[in-house]
């Protein structure tokens, strides 16, 4: 949430939309990281 704060402040009225997009991006990055971790774990 610390990363989302500056973008939300700049957005102003679009804060809710910006936060939703940021959450989606963060979730996507987290999912990708988790998938790559699982793939690397299986290789061992």
Biopython code that builds the backbone (N, CA, C, O; Angstrom):
import numpy as np
from Bio.PDB.StructureBuilder import StructureBuilder

atoms = [
    (1, "UNK", "N", (0.838, -1.220, 0.000)),
    (1, "UNK", "CA", (0.000, 0.000, 0.000)),
    (1, "UNK", "C", (0.865, 1.259, 0.000)),
    (1, "UNK", "O", (0.424, 2.318, -0.449)),
    (2, "UNK", "N", (2.105, 1.145, 0.506)),
    (2, "UNK", "CA", (3.000, 2.309, 0.541)),
    (2, "UNK", "C", (3.297, 2.777, -0.888)),
    (2, "UNK", "O", (3.406, 3.976, -1.145)),
    (3, "UNK", "N", (3.426, 1.818, -1.815)),
    (3, "UNK", "CA", (3.729, 2.152, -3.211)),
    (3, "UNK", "C", (2.530, 2.834, -3.869)),
    (3, "UNK", "O", (2.696, 3.703, -4.724)),
    (4, "UNK", "N", (1.309, 2.432, -3.461)),
    (4, "UNK", "CA", (0.087, 2.955, -4.090)),
    (4, "UNK", "C", (-0.184, 4.419, -3.705)),
    (4, "UNK", "O", (-0.803, 5.155, -4.473)),
    (5, "UNK", "N", (0.274, 4.838, -2.528)),
    (5, "UNK", "CA", (-0.093, 6.159, -2.010)),
    (5, "UNK", "C", (0.276, 7.324, -2.926)),
    (5, "UNK", "O", (-0.593, 8.151, -3.201)),
    (6, "UNK", "N", (1.523, 7.442, -3.420)),
    (6, "UNK", "CA", (1.870, 8.600, -4.261)),
    (6, "UNK", "C", (1.020, 8.683, -5.529)),
    (6, "UNK", "O", (0.586, 9.770, -5.912)),
    (7, "UNK", "N", (0.779, 7.541, -6.184)),
    (7, "UNK", "CA", (-0.006, 7.523, -7.418)),
    (7, "UNK", "C", (-1.436, 7.958, -7.127)),
    (7, "UNK", "O", (-2.033, 8.703, -7.903)),
    (8, "UNK", "N", (-1.985, 7.492, -6.007)),
    (8, "UNK", "CA", (-3.359, 7.848, -5.648)),
    (8, "UNK", "C", (-3.477, 9.351, -5.389)),
    (8, "UNK", "O", (-4.470, 9.969, -5.772)),
    (9, "UNK", "N", (-2.464, 9.942, -4.737)),
    (9, "UNK", "CA", (-2.495, 11.385, -4.457)),
    (9, "UNK", "C", (-2.463, 12.183, -5.751)),
    (9, "UNK", "O", (-3.162, 13.188, -5.882)),
    (10, "UNK", "N", (-1.645, 11.734, -6.715)),
    (10, "UNK", "CA", (-1.559, 12.435, -8.004)),
    (10, "UNK", "C", (-2.876, 12.300, -8.755)),
    (10, "UNK", "O", (-3.320, 13.244, -9.409)),
    (11, "UNK", "N", (-3.505, 11.125, -8.664)),
    (11, "UNK", "CA", (-4.750, 10.848, -9.377)),
    (11, "UNK", "C", (-5.892, 11.741, -8.931)),
    (11, "UNK", "O", (-6.700, 12.162, -9.759)),
    (12, "UNK", "N", (-5.980, 12.043, -7.624)),
    (12, "UNK", "CA", (-7.038, 12.909, -7.111)),
    (12, "UNK", "C", (-8.389, 12.237, -7.174)),
    (12, "UNK", "O", (-8.652, 11.308, -6.410)),
    (13, "UNK", "N", (-9.272, 12.695, -8.089)),
    (13, "UNK", "CA", (-10.616, 12.136, -8.197)),
    (13, "UNK", "C", (-10.591, 10.693, -8.699)),
    (13, "UNK", "O", (-11.497, 9.910, -8.411)),
    (14, "UNK", "N", (-9.546, 10.351, -9.449)),
    (14, "UNK", "CA", (-9.437, 9.000, -10.016)),
    (14, "UNK", "C", (-8.778, 8.029, -9.031)),
    (14, "UNK", "O", (-8.293, 6.970, -9.430)),
    (15, "UNK", "N", (-8.761, 8.391, -7.751)),
    (15, "UNK", "CA", (-8.072, 7.603, -6.736)),
    (15, "UNK", "C", (-8.584, 6.167, -6.686)),
    (15, "UNK", "O", (-7.789, 5.228, -6.640)),
    (16, "UNK", "N", (-9.913, 5.988, -6.694)),
    (16, "UNK", "CA", (-10.478, 4.640, -6.583)),
    (16, "UNK", "C", (-10.080, 3.779, -7.774)),
    (16, "UNK", "O", (-9.707, 2.617, -7.610)),
    (17, "UNK", "N", (-10.160, 4.351, -8.978)),
    (17, "UNK", "CA", (-9.801, 3.602, -10.187)),
    (17, "UNK", "C", (-8.316, 3.268, -10.166)),
    (17, "UNK", "O", (-7.923, 2.140, -10.463)),
    (18, "UNK", "N", (-7.485, 4.261, -9.811)),
    (18, "UNK", "CA", (-6.044, 4.046, -9.762)),
    (18, "UNK", "C", (-5.671, 2.976, -8.758)),
    (18, "UNK", "O", (-4.813, 2.138, -9.033)),
    (19, "UNK", "N", (-6.307, 2.995, -7.595)),
    (19, "UNK", "CA", (-6.013, 2.000, -6.563)),
    (19, "UNK", "C", (-6.386, 0.611, -7.044)),
    (19, "UNK", "O", (-5.650, -0.347, -6.809)),
    (20, "UNK", "N", (-7.529, 0.492, -7.719)),
    (20, "UNK", "CA", (-7.982, -0.806, -8.231)),
    (20, "UNK", "C", (-6.980, -1.349, -9.242)),
    (20, "UNK", "O", (-6.645, -2.533, -9.218)),
    (21, "UNK", "N", (-6.503, -0.480, -10.130)),
    (21, "UNK", "CA", (-5.516, -0.894, -11.140)),
    (21, "UNK", "C", (-4.213, -1.307, -10.454)),
    (21, "UNK", "O", (-3.599, -2.307, -10.825)),
    (22, "UNK", "N", (-3.801, -0.534, -9.458)),
    (22, "UNK", "CA", (-2.561, -0.848, -8.736)),
    (22, "UNK", "C", (-2.667, -2.188, -8.022)),
    (22, "UNK", "O", (-1.717, -2.970, -8.016)),
    (23, "UNK", "N", (-3.835, -2.454, -7.413)),
    (23, "UNK", "CA", (-4.044, -3.737, -6.732)),
    (23, "UNK", "C", (-3.978, -4.879, -7.745)),
    (23, "UNK", "O", (-3.387, -5.925, -7.475)),
    (24, "UNK", "N", (-4.599, -4.668, -8.933)),
    (24, "UNK", "CA", (-4.572, -5.697, -9.978)),
    (24, "UNK", "C", (-3.142, -5.957, -10.434)),
    (24, "UNK", "O", (-2.738, -7.108, -10.599)),
    (25, "UNK", "N", (-2.372, -4.880, -10.640)),
    (25, "UNK", "CA", (-0.977, -5.020, -11.064)),
    (25, "UNK", "C", (-0.165, -5.748, -9.996)),
    (25, "UNK", "O", (0.599, -6.663, -10.303)),
    (26, "UNK", "N", (-0.335, -5.335, -8.747)),
    (26, "UNK", "CA", (0.396, -5.960, -7.649)),
    (26, "UNK", "C", (0.044, -7.446, -7.554)),
    (26, "UNK", "O", (0.921, -8.282, -7.339)),
    (27, "UNK", "N", (-1.245, -7.771, -7.716)),
    (27, "UNK", "CA", (-1.697, -9.164, -7.659)),
    (27, "UNK", "C", (-1.086, -9.961, -8.810)),
    (27, "UNK", "O", (-0.665, -11.102, -8.620)),
    (28, "UNK", "N", (-1.036, -9.357, -10.015)),
    (28, "UNK", "CA", (-0.458, -10.025, -11.172)),
    (28, "UNK", "C", (1.029, -10.295, -10.983)),
    (28, "UNK", "O", (1.515, -11.379, -11.308)),
    (29, "UNK", "N", (1.751, -9.306, -10.457)),
    (29, "UNK", "CA", (3.186, -9.457, -10.200)),
    (29, "UNK", "C", (3.411, -10.534, -9.145)),
    (29, "UNK", "O", (4.326, -11.348, -9.271)),
    (30, "UNK", "N", (2.575, -10.544, -8.098)),
    (30, "UNK", "CA", (2.683, -11.541, -7.037)),
    (30, "UNK", "C", (2.441, -12.934, -7.591)),
    (30, "UNK", "O", (3.148, -13.879, -7.240)),
    (31, "UNK", "N", (1.427, -13.064, -8.470)),
    (31, "UNK", "CA", (1.105, -14.362, -9.073)),
    (31, "UNK", "C", (2.264, -14.857, -9.928)),
    (31, "UNK", "O", (2.641, -16.027, -9.862)),
    (32, "UNK", "N", (2.834, -13.943, -10.743)),
    (32, "UNK", "CA", (3.973, -14.318, -11.591)),
    (32, "UNK", "C", (5.154, -14.764, -10.740)),
    (32, "UNK", "O", (5.806, -15.762, -11.048)),
    (33, "UNK", "N", (5.428, -14.026, -9.673)),
    (33, "UNK", "CA", (6.538, -14.374, -8.786)),
    (33, "UNK", "C", (6.309, -15.741, -8.159)),
    (33, "UNK", "O", (7.233, -16.547, -8.047)),
    (34, "UNK", "N", (5.058, -15.998, -7.745)),
    (34, "UNK", "CA", (4.724, -17.277, -7.125)),
    (34, "UNK", "C", (4.882, -18.412, -8.131)),
    (34, "UNK", "O", (5.409, -19.473, -7.794)),
    (35, "UNK", "N", (4.426, -18.193, -9.371)),
    (35, "UNK", "CA", (4.538, -19.224, -10.415)),
    (35, "UNK", "C", (5.999, -19.533, -10.716)),
    (35, "UNK", "O", (6.372, -20.701, -10.827)),
    (36, "UNK", "N", (6.829, -18.503, -10.850)),
    (36, "UNK", "CA", (8.250, -18.729, -11.144)),
    (36, "UNK", "C", (8.925, -19.435, -9.969)),
    (36, "UNK", "O", (9.806, -20.271, -10.173)),
    (37, "UNK", "N", (8.517, -19.105, -8.742)),
    (37, "UNK", "CA", (9.080, -19.757, -7.560)),
    (37, "UNK", "C", (8.740, -21.243, -7.567)),
    (37, "UNK", "O", (9.592, -22.083, -7.276)),
    (38, "UNK", "N", (7.476, -21.567, -7.904)),
    (38, "UNK", "CA", (7.043, -22.972, -7.941)),
    (38, "UNK", "C", (7.802, -23.718, -9.040)),
    (38, "UNK", "O", (8.232, -24.853, -8.833)),
    (39, "UNK", "N", (7.967, -23.092, -10.201)),
    (39, "UNK", "CA", (8.702, -23.734, -11.306)),
    (39, "UNK", "C", (10.140, -24.006, -10.900)),
    (39, "UNK", "O", (10.659, -25.093, -11.152)),
    (40, "UNK", "N", (10.794, -23.027, -10.273)),
    (40, "UNK", "CA", (12.181, -23.202, -9.842)),
    (40, "UNK", "C", (12.275, -24.272, -8.756)),
    (40, "UNK", "O", (13.251, -25.019, -8.697)),
    (41, "UNK", "N", (11.251, -24.341, -7.895)),
    (41, "UNK", "CA", (11.242, -25.315, -6.809)),
    (41, "UNK", "C", (11.123, -26.729, -7.373)),
    (41, "UNK", "O", (11.735, -27.654, -6.840)),
    (42, "UNK", "N", (10.355, -26.909, -8.429)),
    (42, "UNK", "CA", (10.167, -28.233, -9.030)),
    (42, "UNK", "C", (11.437, -28.727, -9.721)),
    (42, "UNK", "O", (11.681, -29.932, -9.784)),
    (43, "UNK", "N", (12.251, -27.797, -10.241)),
    (43, "UNK", "CA", (13.488, -28.172, -10.943)),
    (43, "UNK", "C", (14.492, -28.840, -10.009)),
    (43, "UNK", "O", (15.286, -29.672, -10.447)),
    (44, "UNK", "N", (14.461, -28.479, -8.712)),
    (44, "UNK", "CA", (15.452, -28.995, -7.761)),
    (44, "UNK", "C", (15.314, -30.516, -7.597)),
    (44, "UNK", "O", (16.065, -31.125, -6.835)),
]
sb = StructureBuilder()
sb.init_structure("model")
sb.init_model(0)
sb.init_chain("A")
sb.init_seg("    ")
for serial, (resi, resn, name, xyz) in enumerate(atoms, 1):
    if name == "N":
        sb.init_residue(resn, " ", resi, " ")
    sb.init_atom(name, np.array(xyz, "f"), 0.0, 1.0, " ", f" {name:<3s}", serial, name[0])
structure = sb.get_structure()
